[in-house]
Amino acid sequence: MELIEHLSLGLSTAITLANLLYCLGGVFIGTLIGVLPGLGPTATIAMLLPITFSLSPVSALIMLAGIYYGSQYGGSTTSILVNLPGEAASVVTTLDGYQMARQGRAGVALTASAVGSFFAGTFATLLIAFFAPILSEIALKFGPAEYFSLMVLGLVAATVLAQGSLLHAIGMVVLGLLLGLVGTDVTSGAQRFTFGIPQLADGIGFVVVAMGMFGLAEITRNLEGEGSRSVMAKITTLLPTKEDWKRMVAPILRGTVIGSAVGILPGSGSILGSFAAYSIEKKVSKNSAQFGKGAIEGVAAPEAANNAGAQTSFIPMLTLGIPSNPVMALMIGAMIIQGIQPGPSVITEQPALFWGIIVSMWIGNFFLVILNLPLIGIWVRMVMVPYRHLYPAILVFCCIGVFSLRNSEMDVFMMALFGAMGYLFSKLDCEPAPMLLAFILGPLMEEYLRRAMLLSRGNPWVFVQRPISAILIALAVLALLAVLLPSFKKTREEAFRE
């Protein structure tokens, strides 16, 4: 009964005209971003953060959430029709989706993608509704020591699951922590790492870092790699046959479960989930010989997994205030900008916000089904526009957005600097996601570390004397030791290579 009351509150919040329009706008922009190759939800949300200042917290977060899970839908359209994944999580869909399109079954592949995505999104949202309140109640028992240990575990897990070299990932985490320390120390009032520059006294803006590292760097990489694009496949029918439906059901269920589980983990849950679902489906399917040649299971399973992973990644963000991927880090940044402290207190202090976001995900998934199939022709024509024509408008939008934060030219120059850094890191195979997570968590970790030390009167053993904190620290240490083992290290490298 209590859950029904909470969902009723969320429904009354989400179905206001303003929130419905922002939800529709978010999923529309998300689908568009998913269709356009390379830009991605991280860069888009980073660019749109300044716009959310004038919105209510509920409307802002509903729109940003819609952009994220909407991008997972949109990425499949171009993967199937033009063999060009608009989103990283849709790369796997090209393997069988485009082959189906070449066989004249593009509409069937798109329907399989839409059905799998809708079911997975609905199921994942149901998981959030059930488990988020339970986790929040547990998290309310956490003290400063537990929160510090939890954040340490989050950073370690993000490092272990980051692509590329483990040393590079650790270096990016350290860089993020150092950037988070720039500014004035709240306790002592002393300035740290400002190098005498007055504009750095308030610290480096979160939006500045996000726009530079993900927005400008992503644009530069796309311009560098722009090449010829495949020819669009023709759509004859959208209706799967009875045999297609039989072959789709089990893969969608398995993909949903895999994606839901992987999405909670730190890292790119939707990407890892789609790859894992495809690999498992290829091993268990009776039609494994058809994989890579147009198997409908190879479309249904990864599309269900990446949408489920995208939505369950909200669980640690909403309940613990811990981002599981860069998009969730941006969502936390948006909450802080709106004056909301992320963490378990959100569900008790802001119930309308919490349940409104959850219910809006159901509404957003419904909007996506309505939007995607009728607008396929428009999306594909848009993807054929050369990226170099889109670049100037995106660049101007980034500069205006950053300048509007504090009317500071310094922020624009800083964004350009981080854009250059992001491009350089991509050349060095250094994934920027761990850096952004560390940048967000660094100041919070410092705050909880100080509180824990004050409460324990300077006793550092408080982190291992408290049971929950000790378990979290032990898990972090085990994760670091495991990744150093030769067998695990080899398996990790092979998985990311694949």
VEXMI-780824 format. One record per residue (C-alpha): residue number from 1; residue in three letters; chain; x, y, z. Coordinates in Angstrom, 3 decimals, decimal comma. Layout:
% residues N
(NUM; ALA; A; (X; Y; Z)),
...
***
This chain:
% residues 498
(1; MET; A; (0,000; 0,000; 0,000)),
(2; GLU; A; (2,818; 2,371; 0,839)),
(3; LEU; A; (4,381; 1,806; -2,596)),
(4; ILE; A; (1,041; 2,578; -4,268)),
(5; GLU; A; (0,790; 5,835; -2,306)),
(6; HIS; A; (4,322; 6,789; -3,361)),
(7; LEU; A; (3,613; 6,000; -7,012)),
(8; SER; A; (0,396; 8,043; -6,801)),
(9; LEU; A; (2,449; 10,991; -5,543)),
(10; GLY; A; (4,910; 10,479; -8,396)),
(11; LEU; A; (2,078; 10,263; -10,930)),
(12; SER; A; (0,507; 13,499; -9,700)),
(13; THR; A; (3,915; 15,160; -10,007)),
(14; ALA; A; (4,857; 13,749; -13,415)),
(15; ILE; A; (1,571; 14,289; -15,267)),
(16; THR; A; (1,460; 18,060; -14,861)),
(17; LEU; A; (1,508; 19,743; -18,275)),
(18; ALA; A; (4,945; 21,283; -17,720)),
(19; ASN; A; (6,589; 18,032; -16,616)),
(20; LEU; A; (4,972; 16,055; -19,447)),
(21; LEU; A; (6,348; 18,564; -21,946)),
(22; TYR; A; (9,838; 18,429; -20,410)),
(23; CYS; A; (9,697; 14,628; -20,406)),
(24; LEU; A; (8,645; 14,627; -24,072)),
(25; GLY; A; (11,335; 17,196; -24,880)),
(26; GLY; A; (13,972; 15,171; -23,038)),
(27; VAL; A; (13,238; 11,880; -24,800)),
(28; PHE; A; (12,994; 13,702; -28,158)),
(29; ILE; A; (16,411; 15,316; -27,670)),
(30; GLY; A; (17,768; 12,004; -26,358)),
(31; THR; A; (16,540; 10,165; -29,447)),
(32; LEU; A; (18,059; 12,843; -31,672)),
(33; ILE; A; (21,386; 12,621; -29,835)),
(34; GLY; A; (21,284; 8,835; -30,022)),
(35; VAL; A; (20,788; 9,085; -33,776)),
(36; LEU; A; (23,622; 11,579; -34,348)),
(37; PRO; A; (26,851; 9,558; -34,200)),
(38; GLY; A; (29,395; 10,378; -31,550)),
(39; LEU; A; (27,848; 13,249; -29,589)),
(40; GLY; A; (26,281; 11,068; -26,874)),
(41; PRO; A; (24,169; 11,827; -23,791)),
(42; THR; A; (27,119; 12,866; -21,600)),
(43; ALA; A; (28,165; 15,753; -23,835)),
(44; THR; A; (24,552; 16,766; -24,458)),
(45; ILE; A; (23,561; 16,860; -20,793)),
(46; ALA; A; (26,758; 18,782; -20,012)),
(47; MET; A; (25,813; 21,386; -22,625)),
(48; LEU; A; (22,216; 21,650; -21,392)),
(49; LEU; A; (23,014; 22,053; -17,687)),
(50; PRO; A; (22,962; 25,892; -17,818)),
(51; ILE; A; (19,401; 25,767; -19,212)),
(52; THR; A; (18,185; 23,840; -16,166)),
(53; PHE; A; (18,974; 26,768; -13,836)),
(54; SER; A; (15,666; 28,421; -14,721)),
(55; LEU; A; (13,630; 25,205; -14,345)),
(56; SER; A; (12,166; 23,628; -11,232)),
(57; PRO; A; (14,272; 20,733; -9,858)),
(58; VAL; A; (11,644; 18,140; -10,860)),
(59; SER; A; (11,313; 19,412; -14,437)),
(60; ALA; A; (15,085; 19,709; -14,868)),
(61; LEU; A; (15,846; 16,181; -13,685)),
(62; ILE; A; (12,931; 14,650; -15,615)),
(63; MET; A; (14,242; 16,255; -18,806)),
(64; LEU; A; (17,868; 15,209; -18,209)),
(65; ALA; A; (16,813; 11,654; -17,345)),
(66; GLY; A; (14,745; 11,517; -20,534)),
(67; ILE; A; (17,766; 12,566; -22,578)),
(68; TYR; A; (19,812; 9,710; -21,123)),
(69; TYR; A; (17,479; 6,776; -21,614)),
(70; GLY; A; (16,119; 8,312; -24,832)),
(71; SER; A; (19,599; 8,226; -26,352)),
(72; GLN; A; (19,681; 4,450; -25,840)),
(73; TYR; A; (16,590; 4,154; -28,053)),
(74; GLY; A; (17,850; 6,485; -30,776)),
(75; GLY; A; (21,217; 4,796; -31,166)),
(76; SER; A; (19,614; 1,620; -32,513)),
(77; THR; A; (17,894; 3,356; -35,454)),
(78; THR; A; (21,043; 4,288; -37,365)),
(79; SER; A; (22,798; 1,110; -36,233)),
(80; ILE; A; (20,162; -0,905; -38,077)),
(81; LEU; A; (19,487; 1,324; -41,077)),
(82; VAL; A; (22,906; 2,752; -41,995)),
(83; ASN; A; (25,314; 0,546; -39,999)),
(84; LEU; A; (26,341; 3,589; -37,978)),
(85; PRO; A; (25,870; 3,382; -34,167)),
(86; GLY; A; (24,748; 6,731; -32,811)),
(87; GLU; A; (25,566; 5,637; -29,247)),
(88; ALA; A; (28,378; 3,447; -27,916)),
(89; ALA; A; (25,887; 1,015; -26,381)),
(90; SER; A; (24,380; 0,418; -29,854)),
(91; VAL; A; (27,601; -0,810; -31,433)),
(92; VAL; A; (26,587; -4,451; -30,913)),
(93; THR; A; (23,249; -3,835; -32,638)),
(94; THR; A; (25,021; -3,165; -35,942)),
(95; LEU; A; (26,272; -6,764; -36,102)),
(96; ASP; A; (22,855; -8,309; -36,795)),
(97; GLY; A; (20,609; -5,264; -37,179)),
(98; TYR; A; (22,246; -4,010; -40,360)),
(99; GLN; A; (22,353; -7,525; -41,808)),
(100; MET; A; (18,597; -7,789; -41,218)),
(101; ALA; A; (18,172; -4,442; -42,973)),
(102; ARG; A; (20,153; -5,670; -45,973)),
(103; GLN; A; (17,818; -8,653; -46,142)),
(104; GLY; A; (14,800; -6,334; -46,346)),
(105; ARG; A; (13,866; -6,806; -42,671)),
(106; ALA; A; (14,851; -3,376; -41,361)),
(107; GLY; A; (11,343; -2,682; -40,037)),
(108; VAL; A; (11,278; -5,989; -38,154)),
(109; ALA; A; (14,680; -5,203; -36,595)),
(110; LEU; A; (13,467; -1,747; -35,527)),
(111; THR; A; (10,337; -3,239; -33,977)),
(112; ALA; A; (12,414; -5,837; -32,110)),
(113; SER; A; (14,617; -3,027; -30,817)),
(114; ALA; A; (11,628; -0,893; -29,749)),
(115; VAL; A; (9,787; -3,766; -28,040)),
(116; GLY; A; (12,920; -4,952; -26,222)),
(117; SER; A; (13,770; -1,414; -25,127)),
(118; PHE; A; (10,243; -0,680; -23,904)),
(119; PHE; A; (9,963; -3,892; -21,889)),
(120; ALA; A; (13,447; -3,499; -20,397)),
(121; GLY; A; (12,857; 0,143; -19,519)),
(122; THR; A; (9,534; -0,658; -17,851)),
(123; PHE; A; (11,015; -3,559; -15,873)),
(124; ALA; A; (14,082; -1,552; -14,790)),
(125; THR; A; (11,888; 1,317; -13,604)),
(126; LEU; A; (9,870; -1,181; -11,567)),
(127; LEU; A; (13,126; -2,352; -9,938)),
(128; ILE; A; (13,956; 1,230; -9,010)),
(129; ALA; A; (10,515; 1,687; -7,439)),
(130; PHE; A; (10,916; -1,479; -5,335)),
(131; PHE; A; (14,579; -1,383; -4,295)),
(132; ALA; A; (15,413; 2,325; -4,112)),
(133; PRO; A; (13,404; 2,949; -0,898)),
(134; ILE; A; (15,001; -0,108; 0,778)),
(135; LEU; A; (18,504; 1,057; -0,106)),
(136; SER; A; (17,684; 4,573; 1,078)),
(137; GLU; A; (16,603; 3,275; 4,481)),
(138; ILE; A; (19,858; 1,331; 4,803)),
(139; ALA; A; (21,879; 4,336; 3,671)),
(140; LEU; A; (20,252; 6,552; 6,319)),
(141; LYS; A; (22,127; 4,466; 8,906)),
(142; PHE; A; (25,450; 5,407; 7,331)),
(143; GLY; A; (27,785; 7,726; 9,206)),
(144; PRO; A; (30,701; 9,777; 7,823)),
(145; ALA; A; (33,066; 6,771; 7,972)),
(146; GLU; A; (30,655; 4,591; 5,967)),
(147; TYR; A; (30,107; 7,272; 3,340)),
(148; PHE; A; (33,836; 7,817; 2,930)),
(149; SER; A; (34,428; 4,076; 2,537)),
(150; LEU; A; (31,531; 3,777; 0,095)),
(151; MET; A; (33,005; 6,531; -2,091)),
(152; VAL; A; (36,415; 4,865; -1,973)),
(153; LEU; A; (34,783; 1,636; -3,157)),
(154; GLY; A; (32,966; 3,523; -5,918)),
(155; LEU; A; (36,175; 5,071; -7,235)),
(156; VAL; A; (38,021; 1,755; -7,056)),
(157; ALA; A; (35,210; -0,017; -8,916)),
(158; ALA; A; (35,140; 2,721; -11,574)),
(159; THR; A; (38,904; 2,291; -11,964)),
(160; VAL; A; (38,703; -1,492; -12,287)),
(161; LEU; A; (35,869; -1,309; -14,835)),
(162; ALA; A; (37,413; 1,526; -16,883)),
(163; GLN; A; (38,589; 0,674; -20,361)),
(164; GLY; A; (42,290; 0,637; -21,167)),
(165; SER; A; (45,270; 0,560; -18,861)),
(166; LEU; A; (44,656; 0,248; -15,115)),
(167; LEU; A; (47,526; 2,678; -14,499)),
(168; HIS; A; (45,870; 5,231; -16,786)),
(169; ALA; A; (42,577; 4,828; -14,915)),
(170; ILE; A; (44,270; 5,364; -11,532)),
(171; GLY; A; (46,034; 8,432; -12,908)),
(172; MET; A; (42,720; 9,879; -14,097)),
(173; VAL; A; (41,150; 9,302; -10,666)),
(174; VAL; A; (44,053; 11,102; -8,972)),
(175; LEU; A; (43,767; 13,992; -11,444)),
(176; GLY; A; (40,036; 14,271; -10,732)),
(177; LEU; A; (40,649; 14,352; -6,981)),
(178; LEU; A; (43,281; 17,083; -7,393)),
(179; LEU; A; (40,985; 19,197; -9,590)),
(180; GLY; A; (38,256; 18,847; -6,988)),
(181; LEU; A; (40,559; 20,400; -4,351)),
(182; VAL; A; (41,089; 23,618; -6,319)),
(183; GLY; A; (39,544; 26,642; -4,596)),
(184; THR; A; (39,026; 27,875; -1,037)),
(185; ASP; A; (39,077; 25,386; 1,817)),
(186; VAL; A; (35,756; 25,727; 3,641)),
(187; THR; A; (37,241; 24,874; 7,039)),
(188; SER; A; (40,399; 26,996; 7,091)),
(189; GLY; A; (39,576; 29,613; 4,460)),
(190; ALA; A; (42,950; 29,005; 2,768)),
(191; GLN; A; (43,169; 28,932; -1,015)),
(192; ARG; A; (44,468; 25,721; -2,578)),
(193; PHE; A; (46,001; 25,248; -6,035)),
(194; THR; A; (44,687; 28,590; -7,289)),
(195; PHE; A; (48,185; 29,849; -8,354)),
(196; GLY; A; (47,142; 33,391; -7,499)),
(197; ILE; A; (44,293; 33,424; -10,044)),
(198; PRO; A; (41,254; 35,102; -8,407)),
(199; GLN; A; (38,757; 33,323; -10,687)),
(200; LEU; A; (39,831; 29,966; -9,222)),
(201; ALA; A; (39,063; 30,980; -5,638)),
(202; ASP; A; (35,581; 29,444; -5,922)),
(203; GLY; A; (36,965; 26,295; -7,534)),
(204; ILE; A; (36,660; 24,906; -11,044)),
(205; GLY; A; (33,093; 24,756; -12,273)),
(206; PHE; A; (31,645; 21,290; -12,737)),
(207; VAL; A; (29,894; 22,301; -15,980)),
(208; VAL; A; (33,152; 23,737; -17,325)),
(209; VAL; A; (34,971; 20,434; -16,826)),
(210; ALA; A; (32,099; 18,334; -18,187)),
(211; MET; A; (31,581; 20,468; -21,295)),
(212; GLY; A; (35,296; 20,540; -22,056)),
(213; MET; A; (36,175; 16,906; -21,394)),
(214; PHE; A; (33,044; 15,441; -22,995)),
(215; GLY; A; (31,579; 18,156; -25,238)),
(216; LEU; A; (34,509; 19,813; -27,029)),
(217; ALA; A; (36,735; 16,731; -26,934)),
(218; GLU; A; (33,946; 14,586; -28,408)),
(219; ILE; A; (33,320; 17,125; -31,185)),
(220; THR; A; (37,022; 17,205; -32,093)),
(221; ARG; A; (37,266; 13,412; -32,229)),
(222; ASN; A; (34,171; 13,221; -34,440)),
(223; LEU; A; (35,534; 15,815; -36,856)),
(224; GLU; A; (38,794; 13,923; -37,073)),
(225; GLY; A; (37,089; 10,591; -37,750)),
(226; GLU; A; (34,303; 11,731; -40,071)),
(227; GLY; A; (34,176; 9,563; -43,141)),
(228; SER; A; (31,805; 8,114; -45,666)),
(229; ARG; A; (28,444; 6,909; -44,439)),
(230; SER; A; (26,564; 3,822; -45,433)),
(231; VAL; A; (23,491; 3,870; -47,619)),
(232; MET; A; (20,145; 3,702; -45,806)),
(233; ALA; A; (18,304; 0,415; -46,013)),
(234; LYS; A; (14,682; 0,484; -47,169)),
(235; ILE; A; (11,818; -0,327; -44,796)),
(236; THR; A; (9,077; -2,576; -46,105)),
(237; THR; A; (7,157; -3,767; -43,022)),
(238; LEU; A; (7,377; -3,191; -39,278)),
(239; LEU; A; (5,486; -6,310; -38,199)),
(240; PRO; A; (7,525; -9,338; -37,034)),
(241; THR; A; (6,249; -12,806; -37,932)),
(242; LYS; A; (4,971; -15,298; -35,384)),
(243; GLU; A; (8,347; -17,065; -35,523)),
(244; ASP; A; (10,134; -13,737; -34,883)),
(245; TRP; A; (8,038; -13,140; -31,764)),
(246; LYS; A; (8,912; -16,604; -30,447)),
(247; ARG; A; (12,622; -15,974; -30,995)),
(248; MET; A; (12,485; -12,493; -29,396)),
(249; VAL; A; (10,833; -13,246; -26,038)),
(250; ALA; A; (13,612; -15,172; -24,257)),
(251; PRO; A; (16,456; -12,874; -25,467)),
(252; ILE; A; (14,531; -9,808; -24,306)),
(253; LEU; A; (14,007; -11,352; -20,860)),
(254; ARG; A; (17,657; -12,425; -20,535)),
(255; GLY; A; (18,917; -9,078; -21,836)),
(256; THR; A; (16,706; -7,208; -19,369)),
(257; VAL; A; (18,035; -9,182; -16,387)),
(258; ILE; A; (21,682; -8,825; -17,492)),
(259; GLY; A; (21,363; -5,120; -18,227)),
(260; SER; A; (19,553; -4,415; -14,947)),
(261; ALA; A; (22,310; -6,104; -12,934)),
(262; VAL; A; (25,243; -4,569; -14,819)),
(263; GLY; A; (23,700; -1,081; -14,870)),
(264; ILE; A; (24,026; -0,705; -11,103)),
(265; LEU; A; (27,805; -1,255; -11,261)),
(266; PRO; A; (30,153; 1,737; -11,630)),
(267; GLY; A; (31,285; 2,278; -15,204)),
(268; SER; A; (29,432; 2,284; -18,508)),
(269; GLY; A; (26,686; -0,127; -17,471)),
(270; SER; A; (24,610; 0,161; -20,634)),
(271; ILE; A; (27,647; -0,528; -22,833)),
(272; LEU; A; (28,903; -3,473; -20,791)),
(273; GLY; A; (25,357; -4,812; -20,509)),
(274; SER; A; (24,763; -4,811; -24,266)),
(275; PHE; A; (28,054; -6,592; -24,971)),
(276; ALA; A; (27,449; -9,130; -22,193)),
(277; ALA; A; (23,881; -9,828; -23,358)),
(278; TYR; A; (25,019; -10,383; -26,944)),
(279; SER; A; (27,852; -12,704; -25,895)),
(280; ILE; A; (25,605; -14,780; -23,618)),
(281; GLU; A; (22,806; -14,926; -26,189)),
(282; LYS; A; (25,235; -16,162; -28,827)),
(283; LYS; A; (26,233; -19,041; -26,538)),
(284; VAL; A; (22,769; -20,123; -25,372)),
(285; SER; A; (20,702; -19,503; -28,508)),
(286; LYS; A; (19,626; -22,380; -30,758)),
(287; ASN; A; (20,264; -20,073; -33,703)),
(288; SER; A; (23,845; -19,146; -32,775)),
(289; ALA; A; (25,021; -19,952; -36,312)),
(290; GLN; A; (22,915; -17,045; -37,607)),
(291; PHE; A; (24,559; -14,461; -35,328)),
(292; GLY; A; (26,332; -11,843; -37,410)),
(293; LYS; A; (24,135; -12,792; -40,399)),
(294; GLY; A; (20,851; -11,228; -39,309)),
(295; ALA; A; (19,676; -13,041; -36,156)),
(296; ILE; A; (16,793; -11,189; -34,502)),
(297; GLU; A; (18,112; -12,355; -31,095)),
(298; GLY; A; (21,252; -10,296; -31,767)),
(299; VAL; A; (19,102; -7,167; -31,905)),
(300; ALA; A; (16,544; -7,859; -29,170)),
(301; ALA; A; (18,959; -8,932; -26,399)),
(302; PRO; A; (21,529; -6,062; -26,498)),
(303; GLU; A; (18,838; -3,412; -27,011)),
(304; ALA; A; (16,944; -4,689; -23,967)),
(305; ALA; A; (20,193; -4,801; -21,976)),
(306; ASN; A; (21,403; -1,278; -22,765)),
(307; ASN; A; (18,027; 0,296; -21,906)),
(308; ALA; A; (17,720; -1,680; -18,672)),
(309; GLY; A; (21,298; -0,723; -17,741)),
(310; ALA; A; (20,661; 2,947; -18,467)),
(311; GLN; A; (17,702; 3,062; -16,083)),
(312; THR; A; (19,018; 0,920; -13,209)),
(313; SER; A; (22,096; 3,178; -13,115)),
(314; PHE; A; (19,762; 5,675; -11,403)),
(315; ILE; A; (19,531; 3,422; -8,324)),
(316; PRO; A; (22,923; 4,268; -6,693)),
(317; MET; A; (22,561; 7,908; -7,751)),
(318; LEU; A; (19,098; 8,389; -6,232)),
(319; THR; A; (19,626; 6,304; -3,082)),
(320; LEU; A; (23,287; 6,762; -2,133)),
(321; GLY; A; (24,302; 9,901; -4,012)),
(322; ILE; A; (27,028; 7,875; -5,766)),
(323; PRO; A; (27,268; 8,217; -9,568)),
(324; SER; A; (27,685; 4,928; -11,427)),
(325; ASN; A; (28,704; 6,587; -14,702)),
(326; PRO; A; (29,506; 10,063; -16,107)),
(327; VAL; A; (25,848; 10,802; -16,906)),
(328; MET; A; (24,855; 10,102; -13,310)),
(329; ALA; A; (27,704; 12,378; -12,195)),
(330; LEU; A; (26,133; 15,110; -14,314)),
(331; MET; A; (22,739; 14,364; -12,777)),
(332; ILE; A; (24,239; 14,776; -9,306)),
(333; GLY; A; (25,782; 18,044; -10,477)),
(334; ALA; A; (22,340; 19,191; -11,632)),
(335; MET; A; (20,862; 18,310; -8,221)),
(336; ILE; A; (23,581; 20,261; -6,412)),
(337; ILE; A; (23,018; 23,241; -8,724)),
(338; GLN; A; (19,321; 23,111; -7,795)),
(339; GLY; A; (20,238; 23,148; -4,090)),
(340; ILE; A; (19,433; 19,473; -3,463)),
(341; GLN; A; (21,901; 17,337; -1,512)),
(342; PRO; A; (22,156; 13,950; -3,300)),
(343; GLY; A; (21,828; 10,893; -1,102)),
(344; PRO; A; (19,298; 8,886; 0,896)),
(345; SER; A; (17,685; 12,006; 2,338)),
(346; VAL; A; (16,206; 12,837; -1,085)),
(347; ILE; A; (13,472; 10,203; -0,742)),
(348; THR; A; (12,344; 11,596; 2,643)),
(349; GLU; A; (12,945; 15,318; 2,103)),
(350; GLN; A; (11,984; 15,488; -1,590)),
(351; PRO; A; (9,464; 12,636; -2,101)),
(352; ALA; A; (7,686; 14,400; -4,979)),
(353; LEU; A; (11,007; 14,789; -6,810)),
(354; PHE; A; (12,084; 11,189; -6,179)),
(355; TRP; A; (8,841; 9,488; -7,179)),
(356; GLY; A; (8,130; 12,009; -9,928)),
(357; ILE; A; (11,367; 11,019; -11,688)),
(358; ILE; A; (10,551; 7,306; -11,359)),
(359; VAL; A; (7,024; 7,640; -12,765)),
(360; SER; A; (8,293; 9,924; -15,546)),
(361; MET; A; (10,492; 7,048; -16,742)),
(362; TRP; A; (7,394; 4,953; -17,467)),
(363; ILE; A; (5,814; 7,885; -19,287)),
(364; GLY; A; (9,080; 8,552; -21,144)),
(365; ASN; A; (9,319; 4,936; -22,316)),
(366; PHE; A; (5,776; 5,218; -23,702)),
(367; PHE; A; (6,668; 8,475; -25,487)),
(368; LEU; A; (9,734; 6,818; -27,005)),
(369; VAL; A; (7,731; 4,014; -28,601)),
(370; ILE; A; (5,340; 6,588; -30,097)),
(371; LEU; A; (8,193; 8,816; -31,335)),
(372; ASN; A; (10,690; 6,331; -32,684)),
(373; LEU; A; (8,867; 4,326; -35,334)),
(374; PRO; A; (6,966; 7,171; -37,086)),
(375; LEU; A; (10,029; 9,479; -37,201)),
(376; ILE; A; (12,526; 6,954; -38,590)),
(377; GLY; A; (12,744; 8,719; -41,958)),
(378; ILE; A; (13,519; 12,078; -40,334)),
(379; TRP; A; (16,201; 10,611; -38,065)),
(380; VAL; A; (17,991; 8,919; -40,939)),
(381; ARG; A; (17,976; 12,043; -43,108)),
(382; MET; A; (19,419; 13,966; -40,185)),
(383; VAL; A; (22,283; 11,521; -39,712)),
(384; MET; A; (23,308; 12,067; -43,334)),
(385; VAL; A; (24,112; 15,748; -42,605)),
(386; PRO; A; (27,922; 16,147; -42,535)),
(387; TYR; A; (29,152; 16,569; -38,981)),
(388; ARG; A; (31,322; 19,537; -39,947)),
(389; HIS; A; (28,120; 21,519; -40,554)),
(390; LEU; A; (26,806; 20,758; -37,074)),
(391; TYR; A; (30,106; 21,550; -35,320)),
(392; PRO; A; (29,972; 25,411; -35,375)),
(393; ALA; A; (26,452; 25,523; -33,905)),
(394; ILE; A; (27,365; 23,071; -31,122)),
(395; LEU; A; (30,548; 25,007; -30,329)),
(396; VAL; A; (28,704; 28,330; -30,086)),
(397; PHE; A; (26,058; 26,713; -27,878)),
(398; CYS; A; (28,772; 25,389; -25,530)),
(399; CYS; A; (30,468; 28,786; -25,228)),
(400; ILE; A; (27,207; 30,632; -24,556)),
(401; GLY; A; (26,151; 28,045; -21,981)),
(402; VAL; A; (29,425; 28,199; -20,064)),
(403; PHE; A; (29,639; 32,019; -20,198)),
(404; SER; A; (26,079; 32,330; -18,873)),
(405; LEU; A; (26,994; 30,505; -15,651)),
(406; ARG; A; (29,017; 33,299; -14,072)),
(407; ASN; A; (29,432; 35,797; -16,967)),
(408; SER; A; (33,119; 34,918; -16,880)),
(409; GLU; A; (35,418; 34,744; -19,903)),
(410; MET; A; (37,736; 32,644; -17,764)),
(411; ASP; A; (35,187; 29,806; -17,777)),
(412; VAL; A; (35,170; 29,752; -21,579)),
(413; PHE; A; (38,972; 29,556; -21,686)),
(414; MET; A; (38,934; 26,842; -19,031)),
(415; MET; A; (36,411; 24,867; -21,073)),
(416; ALA; A; (38,706; 25,121; -24,105)),
(417; LEU; A; (41,622; 23,925; -21,962)),
(418; PHE; A; (39,691; 20,907; -20,710)),
(419; GLY; A; (38,545; 20,219; -24,272)),
(420; ALA; A; (42,184; 20,058; -25,375)),
(421; MET; A; (42,983; 17,834; -22,381)),
(422; GLY; A; (40,089; 15,524; -23,227)),
(423; TYR; A; (41,282; 15,171; -26,819)),
(424; LEU; A; (44,842; 14,475; -25,630)),
(425; PHE; A; (43,600; 11,862; -23,149)),
(426; SER; A; (41,681; 10,099; -25,925)),
(427; LYS; A; (44,919; 9,859; -27,925)),
(428; LEU; A; (46,662; 8,405; -24,876)),
(429; ASP; A; (43,819; 5,874; -24,330)),
(430; CYS; A; (42,884; 7,484; -21,003)),
(431; GLU; A; (39,155; 7,255; -20,367)),
(432; PRO; A; (37,851; 10,544; -18,854)),
(433; ALA; A; (34,935; 8,949; -16,959)),
(434; PRO; A; (36,969; 8,035; -13,801)),
(435; MET; A; (38,311; 11,592; -13,687)),
(436; LEU; A; (34,811; 13,110; -13,744)),
(437; LEU; A; (33,594; 10,711; -11,029)),
(438; ALA; A; (36,604; 11,587; -8,865)),
(439; PHE; A; (36,062; 15,304; -9,499)),
(440; ILE; A; (32,479; 14,994; -8,205)),
(441; LEU; A; (33,271; 12,693; -5,268)),
(442; GLY; A; (36,572; 14,325; -4,210)),
(443; PRO; A; (35,122; 17,266; -2,216)),
(444; LEU; A; (32,481; 14,966; -0,665)),
(445; MET; A; (35,140; 12,424; 0,327)),
(446; GLU; A; (37,210; 15,171; 1,949)),
(447; GLU; A; (34,173; 16,404; 3,889)),
(448; TYR; A; (33,233; 12,936; 5,171)),
(449; LEU; A; (36,867; 12,141; 5,995)),
(450; ARG; A; (37,097; 15,252; 8,156)),
(451; ARG; A; (33,797; 14,523; 9,889)),
(452; ALA; A; (34,826; 10,939; 10,622)),
(453; MET; A; (38,177; 12,040; 12,028)),
(454; LEU; A; (36,550; 14,716; 14,195)),
(455; LEU; A; (33,979; 12,290; 15,616)),
(456; SER; A; (36,688; 9,701; 16,336)),
(457; ARG; A; (39,037; 12,378; 17,784)),
(458; GLY; A; (41,683; 11,720; 15,173)),
(459; ASN; A; (41,577; 7,919; 15,343)),
(460; PRO; A; (42,152; 6,591; 11,752)),
(461; TRP; A; (41,066; 3,076; 12,812)),
(462; VAL; A; (37,445; 4,259; 12,821)),
(463; PHE; A; (37,194; 3,152; 9,181)),
(464; VAL; A; (37,892; -0,480; 10,053)),
(465; GLN; A; (36,307; -0,548; 13,521)),
(466; ARG; A; (32,828; 0,188; 12,188)),
(467; PRO; A; (31,488; -3,025; 10,543)),
(468; ILE; A; (29,872; -1,540; 7,399)),
(469; SER; A; (32,835; 0,731; 6,751)),
(470; ALA; A; (35,263; -2,165; 7,235)),
(471; ILE; A; (33,331; -4,326; 4,736)),
(472; LEU; A; (33,346; -1,563; 2,138)),
(473; ILE; A; (37,083; -0,927; 2,581)),
(474; ALA; A; (37,744; -4,692; 2,363)),
(475; LEU; A; (35,780; -4,894; -0,897)),
(476; ALA; A; (37,796; -1,999; -2,336)),
(477; VAL; A; (41,080; -3,662; -1,388)),
(478; LEU; A; (39,940; -7,014; -2,814)),
(479; ALA; A; (38,918; -5,345; -6,080)),
(480; LEU; A; (42,359; -3,758; -6,412)),
(481; LEU; A; (44,138; -7,013; -5,586)),
(482; ALA; A; (41,930; -9,000; -7,981)),
(483; VAL; A; (42,664; -6,739; -10,932)),
(484; LEU; A; (46,403; -7,178; -10,312)),
(485; LEU; A; (46,157; -10,963; -10,618)),
(486; PRO; A; (47,521; -12,108; -13,993)),
(487; SER; A; (44,464; -14,232; -14,847)),
(488; PHE; A; (41,947; -11,480; -14,005)),
(489; LYS; A; (44,071; -8,837; -15,718)),
(490; LYS; A; (44,210; -10,904; -18,911)),
(491; THR; A; (40,448; -11,554; -18,852)),
(492; ARG; A; (39,739; -7,848; -18,273)),
(493; GLU; A; (41,934; -6,790; -21,204)),
(494; GLU; A; (40,376; -9,402; -23,508)),
(495; ALA; A; (36,843; -8,348; -22,538)),
(496; PHE; A; (37,453; -4,677; -23,338)),
(497; ARG; A; (39,313; -5,579; -26,525)),
(498; GLU; A; (36,316; -7,601; -27,678)),
***
